[in-house]
Structure formats: C-alpha cells, structure tokens
C-alpha cells in the first residue's frame, strides 16, 4: 500500500483522492511563492507521493492543502487562480481522456464517468433544460463530506478554463452557483472576471449553466484514434478501482428521492426499510452507526430539493410542498422557515432579485 493511501484510517467509508491532486495544489502554491516544505509541515503531505500514480490521500488532507495554500499565498481566490494554470496532462489519464473528447459536452460526460480515477466521492451530473441550457452540477455524494470552498471554485473554474482551451473560445456561463457562503470582495471580483457572471452563493449544489451551443462546440484538436486508445485505458483503470462503498444513509437518500418524486406518501421508515430488505430497527441501528437518523436524512434531502425546486420559477410553491411529501403547504412553510430562517416566497423573491442584479 502506498504511504499516502495508508494515511486513511476511517475504514470502508473513508473518502480518498489521488495524491496527484495534492501535488497540483502544492505546485500551484509554489508558483504563488509558497515553499512546498511549508505545506508539507502544515498538512503532512509530501509531493513525492504523487510519483506513485496509485497513491491516494484522505479528503481531509486535500481540504487542508487547499486551505493552507490559500492562507500562505494570501489569496482568497486561490482555487480560481490554480484552475487558470491547468495544462494538458496535469491529471494524467483523466485529463487526456477528457481532452480527447469530440465536443465540450462529451468532455463533461467523460469527466462524470471517469472522475473516480482521482476522487472517490465527487459526482458530476449533466442535464439539459427545454430552452437548451446545459447544466453541470458538482457535489460530494456522502452525507457529512466537507469540501474546501477553494476546491469547489477550482472545479467549476476548471470546466470553464479547460473548455475554452479545447474549443478555442470562452464558454461564457449564463449562471454560476456555489454551495458555500460569499467570500470576500476580492474573491467575488475574481469570480466575476473568470466566469463573466456573478455567482449565486449558498445554493444546493455547485453548478454551471451554459448555452447549448457552447456545450456543443467541437474540440478542434480531437483525434478519434487517440480518443479510442485513452478511453480503453481509462476503462481498464476504472475497472481496477474498487466500487465506492454506499453507506446506509446513501441508500436511504437514493430510495427517498424516488419516493418523494412519486408523491411522497411512502417516504417512511417502514417503506424504506422494506425496500432495503431490513427491519426498521436494523436500519435505524445502521444509520446510528453512521451518526445520522432516518428523520435527519429525510429532512436534509427535503431541504436540498426545496432549494432546487425554488430555483425553477415554473414550479409553484404549493406544488413544491407536494413534491416533497408534505400533506399541506403550511407544513412545508414551517420546515423551510426552520431550515433557512425565511419563507419559500421570500427566498424565491430574493433569488429573483439576485439574478436580476
């Protein structure tokens, strides 16, 4: 086992990332004048670990690297600036398989499929609205997983930077959403410069909306033969990666999402435990071992979905209550006030105002 991988001691559900990500952060910080030895001292990460392509480090160490690098560089937009340094091959096979795609959207689809080569838990979801806008969301799937805001900003910025490099023109997102709270004014100004649009903060997921024509742009340098070769290699490496262990909470969220999508009336402990072929007591015990409860998982899922539904002006607030499985709108209003301190109508109005501004 590589030394870096051995650092993860949280068991089957520990989240690990490629040591190459850690090395990239160290190198980006070095360009900003931060000695690698300083980051090694503060985080325990040694850049030499990345010499082993199979080496992994805990997500907590990656988070510490982003935070310490930004602090030492005195750069509140460190993630964005790191993304602007990206060049082909930085992330080995993942980078090449993405850049060999025939279109920008195809590169995102490859990223969604092969990202597990470098990250155990990050999920990319691509969707298209009726008006042709393509949305790509980036989340961590496991409950309680914490990501540095610099990592989140780097990820969205890298989609824009690499997409422009491949297609030969800026992508110009129509909307940018970030899960974390607003950073300082200097970072917000850099967000506006890089994305061309002011992000909305405190959202349910990190996401980009882009015009369909930008996503459909061809990659001028795409080589079909090279693409087939790197895809075969990426598939072989992906097959060697152990499947991510799905926690009990993950399974409950997955089942609840489907139940809430139907009508919500079956979103109960009894229904979910039956779907999992477990007794209610056994499921509650499994969830307790992971530090969560059934009601807590359901409540958090409803909160996330509520924020997403509110972003769609075509969905009435009363309909959102129904979609979330509440028997009446007043119950949804009380829950939303508890989650956010405001009402659904006020939250939608504020979002509308932020978008106009």
Secondary structure, DSSP 8 states (H G I E B T S, - for coil): --TTGGG--S-TT--EEEHHHHHHHHHHHHHTT--HHHHHHHH---GGGGGSTT-EEEHHHHHHHHHHHHHHHT-TTHHHHHHTT--TTTTHHHHHHHHTSSBHHHHHHHHHHHGGGTBSSEEEEEEE-TTS-EEEEEEE-STT----HHHHHHHHHHHHHHHHHHHSS----SEEEESS----HHHHHHHHHHHSS--EES-SSEEEEE-HHHHT-B-TT--HHHHHHHHHHHHHHHHHS------HHHHHHHHHHHHHHHTSTT-SHHHHHHHTT--HHHHHHHHHHTT--HHHHHHHHHHHHHHHHHT-TTS-HHHHHHHTT-SSHHHHHHHHHHHHSS-HHHHHHHHHHHHH-
